[in-house]
Amino acid sequence: MKNLLKISLVGLLLYTIYYDLNIGTLPQPTTASVQKIENPREIKSEQQMTYKEAAVQSGDTVLTIIEKLNGELTVSINKVVQDFEQLNHGTKPEHIQPGKTYKFPIYP
């Protein structure tokens, strides 16, 4: 009986780890909460954003590359993600590929 309980607990633990890694336990934002209506003046000023093109190496992330280019980050991560997506025509930071070149925002 004790062995059955131990096996059940180990199975539950493994399933919990599997579920957390594959699906996650944090709620994903819905498209309605992510969409932002921007006025034309904001878009125009963001289109004139300073950026630098850089090739992605294996193991790089958007944040590590931006920190290399800017030094210590002075803006929020959400701002970095929005600027990166805008400069790269909607490419998500998690979808960058090694060997490709992307535009990375430069912050003063």
N, C-alpha and C positions, 0 to 999 in steps of 0.2 A: 504494500500500500504506500509506503514511504517513497519507494522508487517511482511509482506512478505519479505521485505528487511532484517529485523532483523533475521528472521528464516533462510534465505539463508546464511547470514554471520555466524551464529552459526553453521550451517551445514558444511560450508566450513572450519571453524576453527576445528571442530571435525574430519572431513576427513583428514585435514592436520596433526593433531596430530596422528591419526591412521596410516597414511602412514609413518610418520617419525619413529614411534615406531616399526612397523612391517617390513618395507622395508628399511628405512633409506634414508638419502639424500646425504651421502658421497659415492663416487664411490668405488666399491670393486676392489681390485687388481686382475688382470687377472692372470691366471696360468703362462703365459709367463713372466710376470714381477716379479713373486715371485720365480721362479726357479733360482737356483744359481748353477753354475758348480764349484765344489770344486776339488782341486788337492789332490792326496792321502796323501801328507804330512800334510795338514790341518786336514783331517779326522783322521789320526793316532794320532795327538796331542790332538784332541778333545775327542777321545775315552779314553784317560788317564785322563780325567777331574775329579776333586774331586767333590764328591756328597755325599749327606746324604739322606737316605730314611726317609720319614715322612708320617704319616697317615693324611688324609684330614678330617677336622672337618666341620660340617655344617657352611656355611658362609665364609669359607676360600677361598682365591684366590691364584694363584701361586705367585703373588707379595707379598702378606702378609706373606706367609710361608717363602719365600726367605728372606724377610726383618727380620723375626724372627731369621732365621738361620745365617744371615750375618751381621745384624745391618743395617746401612744405605747403600743403594745401590750405588755401585761405577761404575757400567757398565750400558750401555743403555738397555732400555726395549726390544728392538729388539734382543739384544744379549741374554738376559734372555730367551726370547721365543724360540730362535733357540736352545739354550743349553738344555732347558727343553724338547723340542720335540725330540732332538737327544738322550737324556738319556732315554726317555720313548717310544722309537720306534714309533715316529710320532704322539703321542697323543697331541692334541691341548690343550693349557692351559684352554680354555673355556669349555672343555669337561671333566674336572676332576670331580670325584664323591665322595661325602662324604663317609667315611668308608674305602676307598681304599688307598693303600700305593703307593707312587710315589717317583721317584728319583729327588731331587732338587739340582741344582749346588751350590757349595760353591766357593765363590770368595775371593781371598786374600785381 
